[in-house]
Amino acid sequence: MAINAPKGTKDILPSQAYRWRYVERKFAELCERAGFSEIRTPEFEHTELFARGVGDTSDIVEKQMYTFSDYAGRSITLRPEGTAGVVRSFIEHKLYAGTMPAKLRYEISCFRYEKPQSGRLRAFHQFGVEIFGADGMIADTEVIALADDFLRGLGLTDLELRINSIGCPDCRGGYREALKAFLAPKYDELCETCKSRYERNPMRVLDCKSPHCHALTEGAPLMIDYLCDGCKEAFDDLQANLTALGIAYIVDPSIVRGLDYYTKTAFEFVTEHIGAQGTVCGGGRYDHLIEELGGPPIPGVGFGLGIERLLLLLENCGIDLPNPDGPDALVAFIGAEAKGGALQLLRSLREAGLSAEIDSLGRSIKNQFKYADRIGARHVVIIGDEELQSGQATVKDMNTGTQERVAFEKVAERINRNKQENE
């Protein structure tokens, strides 16, 4: 019986992997220029981390986590998002004792049990950044600008940045009561999940994916109208910073984000090119998460960016990513005696920093040339009896068709010179 990949997962084939490598390299380079250091955290954590950090009223904790008991009976969860694990590591290793703010980046795999759809899988990948220790809106501006630079640097221009402020504990009290008063007459019509959220966290009702519940919340009070003076000042400052950078944005009071830990800033980059679920990148500020997870009172801000959704968007927008060229050389050999010399030359080319391959299927010299064409080799280096006797390989430039005899020890130099001339 054939065994297929589990539903909601996807193989990244060699014909597609170059697209992943390209965006991974671009993201890493941009983050390094902006002073973000890489952090790597485990793919699974104690379940309590996500229940406390992500929030027990979020869809992720209530419906989507892959949770199991290990052999010692401990509850373990595959990570559904990146921030909680990075915060746990930040606290555990006392990174706050170093230079602040701490600026971290990561590329991770995540796992959520949800309905698979275009660009949204159960096993998926994210880029992310976090800034810990900065309470001013310059940090919020920096993470938004980093996402904007990355997306537009890939050629994506048809994107909207939507921002909102979801306040702080000081101003949410009044808003919670106003929202509950609005929802009270509609309580019986809410889905069971939203009924459970009504008392615990009514803001989560606004984020319900049910079309029926979404319709019931139309005309609901907006958090942005209940901001305290501090949150309003911060939101005004963020908008001034984005304007100073020339980053266009739309204030969207409906954004609440799907995680309970957010405070103040919430933002999304959205598009119409990947269907109804059009958010490519989302993030915001979380001033109390580190303290809630047992650390000192240090604020944070960051974002997560789905790689599968990004690649789907690039494809739908007709943006081609550079496909790396074939190898610098294929070392072709004729006869058993030439095999040893060919293997030695292959190794010397690689040691010289060139990409080189050799035929391992025993093809004829004619078929070795056909193989060179298929893999896009820029040179074919031929070794046969005559070449062994003279100590010179035949080097053919596959672009120009010219060929010449080159001493074995000079082949790498010759190919490098050809590369420089053709660049």
C-alpha positions as CSV (number, residue, x, y, z in Angstrom):
1,M,0.0,0.0,0.0
2,A,1.3,3.4,-0.9
3,I,1.9,5.8,2.0
4,N,1.1,9.5,1.1
5,A,2.0,12.6,3.1
6,P,-0.6,13.4,5.8
7,K,-3.4,15.8,5.0
8,G,-2.3,19.4,5.4
9,T,1.3,18.7,4.8
10,K,3.4,19.3,1.6
11,D,6.7,18.1,0.3
12,I,9.2,20.7,-0.9
13,L,10.6,19.1,-4.1
14,P,14.0,19.9,-5.6
15,S,12.3,21.8,-8.4
16,Q,10.7,24.1,-5.9
17,A,13.4,24.3,-3.2
18,Y,15.4,27.1,-5.0
19,R,12.4,29.5,-4.4
20,W,12.6,28.7,-0.6
21,R,16.3,29.2,-0.5
22,Y,16.0,32.6,-2.3
23,V,13.4,34.1,0.1
24,E,15.2,32.6,3.1
25,R,18.5,34.2,2.0
26,K,16.8,37.6,1.4
27,F,15.1,37.6,4.7
28,A,18.3,36.6,6.6
29,E,20.4,39.3,4.8
30,L,17.8,42.0,5.5
31,C,17.6,41.0,9.2
32,E,21.3,41.0,9.6
33,R,21.6,44.5,8.1
34,A,19.0,45.6,10.6
35,G,20.8,44.0,13.6
36,F,18.5,41.0,14.2
37,S,20.4,37.9,15.5
38,E,19.1,34.4,14.7
39,I,17.6,32.2,17.4
40,R,16.5,28.6,17.1
41,T,14.0,27.0,19.5
42,P,12.6,23.5,19.8
43,E,9.7,22.3,17.6
44,F,7.7,21.3,20.7
45,E,7.3,22.8,24.1
46,H,5.4,22.1,27.3
47,T,1.7,22.7,26.6
48,E,1.4,25.2,29.5
49,L,3.6,27.6,27.6
50,F,1.1,28.1,24.7
51,A,-1.9,28.0,27.0
52,R,-0.5,30.8,29.1
53,G,1.3,32.7,26.3
54,V,-1.0,32.4,23.3
55,G,-4.1,32.6,25.4
56,D,-6.8,30.0,26.3
57,T,-9.5,31.9,24.4
58,S,-7.6,31.9,21.1
59,D,-8.6,29.6,18.3
60,I,-5.1,28.2,18.4
61,V,-5.4,26.9,21.9
62,E,-9.0,26.0,21.8
63,K,-9.1,24.2,18.5
64,Q,-5.8,23.9,16.6
65,M,-2.9,22.7,18.8
66,Y,-1.3,19.3,18.3
67,T,-1.0,18.1,21.9
68,F,0.1,14.8,23.2
69,S,1.5,13.1,26.4
70,D,5.0,11.9,26.2
71,Y,6.2,8.6,27.8
72,A,6.6,10.4,31.2
73,G,3.0,11.6,31.0
74,R,4.0,15.3,30.4
75,S,1.7,17.3,28.1
76,I,3.7,18.4,25.1
77,T,2.5,20.6,22.1
78,L,4.0,21.1,18.7
79,R,4.6,24.8,18.4
80,P,1.7,26.6,16.7
81,E,3.5,29.9,16.5
82,G,6.9,31.4,17.2
83,T,6.7,34.1,19.8
84,A,5.9,32.1,22.9
85,G,8.9,29.8,22.4
86,V,11.3,32.7,21.8
87,V,10.0,34.4,24.9
88,R,10.5,31.2,26.9
89,S,14.1,31.0,25.7
90,F,14.7,34.7,26.4
91,I,13.6,34.2,30.0
92,E,15.2,30.8,30.6
93,H,18.7,31.9,29.4
94,K,18.4,35.4,30.9
95,L,19.1,37.2,27.6
96,Y,17.6,40.3,29.2
97,A,20.9,40.6,31.2
98,G,22.7,41.4,27.9
99,T,22.5,44.5,25.7
100,M,19.0,45.7,25.3
101,P,16.9,45.9,23.3
102,A,17.3,42.3,22.2
103,K,16.5,41.9,18.5
104,L,15.9,38.3,17.3
105,R,14.9,36.7,14.1
106,Y,13.9,33.1,13.3
107,E,12.7,30.7,10.6
108,I,10.6,27.9,12.0
109,S,8.1,25.2,11.2
110,C,4.7,25.4,12.9
111,F,1.8,23.0,13.4
112,R,-1.9,23.8,13.6
113,Y,-4.9,21.6,13.1
114,E,-7.1,23.6,10.8
115,K,-8.9,23.1,7.5
116,P,-6.2,23.0,4.8
117,Q,-6.6,25.6,2.0
118,S,-4.6,27.5,-0.5
119,G,-1.5,28.7,1.2
120,R,-2.6,27.5,4.6
121,L,-1.4,24.1,5.8
122,R,-1.3,22.1,9.0
123,A,2.5,21.9,8.9
124,F,3.8,25.2,7.7
125,H,6.7,27.6,8.0
126,Q,7.2,31.1,9.2
127,F,9.7,33.9,9.3
128,G,9.6,36.0,12.4
129,V,11.3,38.8,14.3
130,E,11.0,40.0,17.9
131,I,12.3,43.1,19.7
132,F,12.4,42.8,23.5
133,G,13.0,45.8,25.8
134,A,11.8,48.8,23.8
135,D,8.5,50.4,24.9
136,G,8.5,53.3,22.3
137,M,6.9,53.2,18.9
138,I,10.3,53.3,17.1
139,A,10.5,49.5,17.8
140,D,7.0,49.0,16.3
141,T,7.9,51.1,13.4
142,E,11.1,49.1,12.8
143,V,9.4,45.7,12.6
144,I,6.7,47.1,10.3
145,A,9.3,48.7,8.1
146,L,11.4,45.5,8.0
147,A,8.4,43.5,6.8
148,D,7.6,46.3,4.3
149,D,11.2,46.3,3.0
150,F,11.2,42.5,2.7
151,L,8.0,42.2,0.8
152,R,8.6,45.1,-1.5
153,G,12.1,44.0,-2.1
154,L,10.7,40.8,-3.6
155,G,8.7,42.8,-6.0
156,L,5.4,42.8,-4.2
157,T,3.8,46.2,-4.5
158,D,0.1,45.4,-4.4
159,L,-0.1,45.1,-0.6
160,E,-2.0,47.0,2.0
161,L,-0.6,47.7,5.5
162,R,-3.5,47.8,8.0
163,I,-2.9,49.0,11.5
164,N,-4.9,49.3,14.7
165,S,-4.5,49.8,18.4
166,I,-6.1,47.2,20.7
167,G,-5.3,49.2,23.8
168,C,-3.9,48.0,27.1
169,P,-5.4,46.6,30.3
170,D,-6.1,50.1,31.6
171,C,-8.4,51.0,28.7
172,R,-9.8,47.6,27.9
173,G,-12.0,47.4,31.0
174,G,-14.4,50.1,29.7
175,Y,-14.4,48.6,26.2
176,R,-15.1,45.1,27.5
177,E,-18.2,46.3,29.2
178,A,-19.4,48.2,26.2
179,L,-18.8,45.2,23.9
180,K,-20.6,42.9,26.3
181,A,-23.5,45.2,26.4
182,F,-23.6,45.2,22.6
183,L,-23.4,41.4,22.4
184,A,-25.8,40.6,25.3
185,P,-29.0,40.8,23.2
186,K,-27.3,38.5,20.6
187,Y,-25.8,36.1,23.0
188,D,-28.2,33.2,22.2
189,E,-27.3,33.4,18.5
190,L,-23.6,33.2,19.1
191,C,-21.7,29.9,18.4
192,E,-20.8,27.8,21.4
193,T,-17.2,29.0,21.2
194,C,-18.1,32.6,21.3
195,K,-20.5,32.0,24.2
196,S,-17.6,30.7,26.2
197,R,-15.6,33.8,25.2
198,Y,-18.3,36.2,26.2
199,E,-17.2,36.4,29.8
200,R,-13.6,35.4,29.5
201,N,-12.5,37.6,26.6
202,P,-15.3,39.2,24.5
203,M,-12.8,40.7,22.1
204,R,-12.2,37.2,20.7
205,V,-15.8,37.2,19.5
206,L,-14.8,39.8,17.0
207,D,-12.2,37.4,15.6
208,C,-14.6,34.4,15.1
209,K,-14.3,32.8,11.7
210,S,-18.0,31.9,11.6
211,P,-19.8,34.1,9.0
212,H,-22.9,34.1,11.3
213,C,-21.0,35.4,14.3
214,H,-19.1,37.9,12.1
215,A,-22.5,39.3,10.9
216,L,-23.7,39.6,14.5
217,T,-20.7,41.8,15.4
218,E,-21.3,44.4,12.7
219,G,-21.7,47.8,14.3
220,A,-20.0,46.7,17.5
221,P,-18.1,49.3,19.5
222,L,-14.5,49.8,18.4
223,M,-11.5,49.5,20.8
224,I,-9.9,52.5,19.1
225,D,-12.7,54.7,20.5
226,Y,-11.9,53.6,24.0
227,L,-8.1,54.1,24.1
228,C,-6.6,55.7,27.2
229,D,-4.4,58.8,26.7
230,G,-1.2,56.7,26.7
231,C,-2.4,54.2,24.0
232,K,-3.8,57.0,21.9
233,E,-0.5,58.9,22.1
234,A,1.4,55.8,21.1
235,F,-0.9,55.1,18.2
236,D,-0.5,58.7,16.9
237,D,3.3,58.4,17.3
238,L,3.3,55.1,15.2
239,Q,1.3,56.8,12.4
240,A,3.7,59.8,12.4
241,N,6.7,57.4,12.2
242,L,5.2,55.5,9.3
243,T,4.4,58.7,7.5
244,A,7.9,59.9,8.0
245,L,9.2,56.7,6.3
246,G,6.7,57.1,3.4
247,I,5.0,53.8,4.3
248,A,1.4,53.9,3.3
249,Y,-1.1,52.5,5.8
250,I,-4.8,52.2,6.5
251,V,-6.3,52.4,10.0
252,D,-8.5,49.3,10.3
253,P,-10.3,49.2,13.7
254,S,-11.5,45.7,13.0
255,I,-8.0,44.1,13.4
256,V,-7.7,42.3,16.8
257,R,-5.2,39.5,15.7
258,G,-5.8,35.9,16.7
259,L,-3.5,35.8,19.8
260,D,-4.5,37.0,23.3
261,Y,-1.1,38.5,24.2
262,Y,-1.3,41.6,22.0
263,T,-1.5,45.1,23.4
264,K,-1.5,48.5,21.6
265,T,-0.2,48.0,18.1
266,A,-1.7,45.3,15.8
267,F,-0.9,45.2,12.1
268,E,-1.4,43.1,9.0
269,F,-0.1,43.1,5.4
270,V,-3.0,41.9,3.3
271,T,-3.5,41.2,-0.4
272,E,-6.4,40.1,-2.7
273,H,-4.1,37.7,-4.7
274,I,-4.3,34.7,-2.4
275,G,-8.1,34.4,-1.8
276,A,-10.2,35.3,1.2
277,Q,-7.4,34.5,3.7
278,G,-5.4,37.4,2.5
279,T,-3.0,38.1,5.4
280,V,0.6,37.5,4.5
281,C,2.3,39.0,7.5
282,G,0.9,40.0,10.9
283,G,2.1,41.1,14.2
284,G,2.0,43.6,17.0
285,R,3.1,44.7,20.5
286,Y,2.9,42.5,23.6
287,D,3.9,44.5,26.7
288,H,3.0,42.0,29.3
289,L,3.8,38.5,27.8
290,I,7.3,38.2,29.1
291,E,6.2,39.0,32.6
292,E,3.2,36.7,32.4
293,L,5.5,33.8,31.4
294,G,7.7,34.4,34.5
295,G,10.2,36.9,33.3
296,P,10.8,40.6,34.2
297,P,8.4,43.3,33.1
298,I,9.9,43.8,29.6
299,P,7.8,44.8,26.6
300,G,8.0,43.2,23.2
301,V,6.9,43.6,19.6
302,G,7.3,41.4,16.5
303,F,5.7,39.7,13.5
304,G,5.2,36.4,11.8
305,L,5.2,35.9,8.1
306,G,4.0,32.7,6.4
307,I,6.4,31.4,3.9
308,E,4.0,29.2,2.0
309,R,1.6,32.1,1.7
310,L,4.4,34.3,0.6
311,L,5.5,31.9,-2.2
312,L,1.9,31.5,-3.3
313,L,1.5,35.3,-3.5
314,L,4.7,35.6,-5.6
315,E,3.5,33.0,-8.0
316,N,0.0,34.5,-8.3
317,C,1.6,37.9,-9.0
318,G,3.7,36.5,-11.7
319,I,7.0,37.2,-9.9
320,D,9.7,34.8,-10.9
321,L,12.5,34.1,-8.5
322,P,16.0,33.5,-9.8
323,N,16.7,29.8,-10.4
324,P,20.3,29.0,-9.7
325,D,22.4,28.1,-12.7
326,G,23.6,24.6,-13.3
327,P,27.0,23.4,-12.1
328,D,30.2,25.1,-13.3
329,A,31.4,21.9,-14.8
330,L,30.6,18.2,-15.6
331,V,33.7,16.1,-15.5
332,A,33.2,13.5,-18.3
333,F,35.5,10.5,-18.7
334,I,36.1,7.9,-21.4
335,G,37.2,4.4,-20.3
336,A,38.1,2.8,-16.9
337,E,41.6,4.2,-16.8
338,A,40.4,7.8,-17.0
339,K,38.0,7.3,-14.1
340,G,40.6,7.9,-11.4
341,G,41.9,11.1,-13.0
342,A,38.3,12.3,-13.4
343,L,37.5,11.7,-9.7
344,Q,40.7,13.6,-8.7
345,L,39.9,16.5,-11.0
346,L,36.3,16.6,-9.7
347,R,37.5,16.9,-6.1
348,S,40.1,19.6,-7.0
349,L,37.4,21.7,-8.8
350,R,35.1,21.5,-5.7
351,E,38.0,22.4,-3.4
352,A,38.6,25.5,-5.6
353,G,35.1,26.6,-4.9
354,L,33.5,25.5,-8.1
355,S,30.4,23.4,-8.4
356,A,31.1,20.2,-10.3
357,E,29.5,16.9,-11.1
358,I,30.5,13.6,-12.6
359,D,28.5,10.9,-14.4
360,S,27.8,8.0,-12.0
361,L,25.7,5.9,-14.4
362,G,28.4,4.7,-16.8
363,R,27.0,6.7,-19.8
364,S,28.7,6.9,-23.1
365,I,30.6,10.2,-23.8
366,K,27.7,11.2,-26.1
367,N,25.2,10.7,-23.4
368,Q,27.4,12.4,-20.8
369,F,27.2,15.5,-23.0
370,K,23.4,15.2,-23.1
371,Y,23.4,14.9,-19.4
372,A,25.5,18.1,-19.2
373,D,22.8,19.9,-21.2
374,R,20.0,18.6,-19.0
375,I,21.6,19.8,-15.8
376,G,22.8,23.1,-17.3
377,A,26.5,22.6,-16.9
378,R,28.5,25.6,-18.2
379,H,31.6,23.5,-19.0
380,V,32.3,19.9,-19.8
381,V,35.8,18.7,-18.8
382,I,36.8,15.6,-20.8
383,I,39.4,13.1,-19.7
384,G,40.3,10.1,-21.8
385,D,43.4,8.1,-22.7
386,E,44.9,11.0,-24.7
387,E,44.2,13.5,-21.9
388,L,45.8,11.2,-19.4
389,Q,49.0,10.8,-21.5
390,S,49.3,14.6,-22.1
391,G,48.3,15.7,-18.6
392,Q,45.8,18.1,-20.2
393,A,42.0,17.9,-20.0
394,T,39.8,19.1,-22.8
395,V,37.6,21.9,-21.5
396,K,34.5,22.8,-23.5
397,D,32.6,26.0,-22.9
398,M,29.0,24.9,-23.4
399,N,27.8,28.5,-24.0
400,T,30.2,29.3,-26.8
401,G,31.0,25.8,-28.0
402,T,34.7,26.5,-27.9
403,Q,37.1,24.0,-26.4
404,E,40.8,24.0,-25.5
405,R,43.4,21.8,-23.9
406,V,44.2,22.8,-20.3
407,A,46.7,21.3,-17.9
408,F,44.9,19.4,-15.1
409,E,46.2,21.8,-12.4
410,K,45.0,24.8,-14.4
411,V,41.5,23.7,-15.2
412,A,39.9,25.4,-12.1
413,E,41.7,28.6,-12.9
414,R,40.5,28.4,-16.6
415,I,36.8,27.8,-15.6
416,N,37.0,30.7,-13.0
417,R,38.3,33.0,-15.7
418,N,35.5,32.0,-18.1
419,K,33.0,32.7,-15.3
420,Q,34.4,36.2,-14.7
421,E,34.4,37.0,-18.4
422,N,30.8,36.0,-18.8
423,E,29.5,37.9,-15.8
